[in-house]
Amino acid sequence: MTRKNRDKLSKLNPQKPYLLRRWRVETETGPNYFFTCARPGRSSRESSKTALVSDESVHRWVLGLCGSDIAIVSLLGRKNGPEGKSEFSFYSFCGGLDKPSEREGRPTFQEWLNLHHQNPNILVIEHPTYDGKTISLETLDAIKADIERLIKNGCKVVVVDSGGLQRTGKVGRYMGAKEDFSIKI
């Protein structure tokens, strides 16, 4: 990260991710927590569903995650199935299900974060899914295993989908987690 980028980021106000929720899950070591939310750029405005998202908005979303050793478990994939629009088409970076023509000249989300946000350390794990479609049990098992491993390793885990409710909620329920309202986030 260049000094210019670091200075620019230091002037931005963090933005709490839309529909940020904390979930409590019982593990071998007792209760643990993970978070779910909507992708960067989403808000209560209807237009945010399809609007292009500036890098500045993504920076503010990342800064709003707070803390260190953050692991983003991304469920972003495609809208409405394999032939649908990429859920990364709103950004200057691309995702795991993007076709070569959609990736052209664009870094992955992880590469983008590495370039702009070296501290805190942020890891992206992609489990691409289809918005509006059922998540397979095989994929849910893989997501659950990753979340449990990341929590055990001391990471702050944030599971992200397009709107912050449907797929992320399915993951929380599949893990047997309960939404935790004991603290204001």
C-alpha angles and dihedrals in degrees: 000000000000123000088245091056092045091051091048092051092047089061095053122098114232116245120212108235114255114263093005107183132179120220128198117215128180114233136171089275095047131262118357134173142225133175136229130197147147124282120271112287097027119124140152089281112103090221091063089073092073107016123116111252121226121226087242090060090050090049090052091048091051091048088051091060089073126196135050135279092040121178117196112202102199120203091178113129126125136333115253099347144319096319095044128108117286113256086220092060088095092065144063088241132061140227142226098270094046115122118238090257090054093049097050109135094347126116120228117257089257092051091048091051092047090053096048108022112040092150119072097039108242125190123193119206114185125211099170113208137171118258111237093017134100117267111233119243089240090057092044090052091051092048091048092049091050093048092048092048093047093048090049089052091054099255125148099235121209118184112203134195132161100274101014098240120063108049096023090051090050089054092049093050092044089055091051089243124153124217106252117221095170093105133037112241 
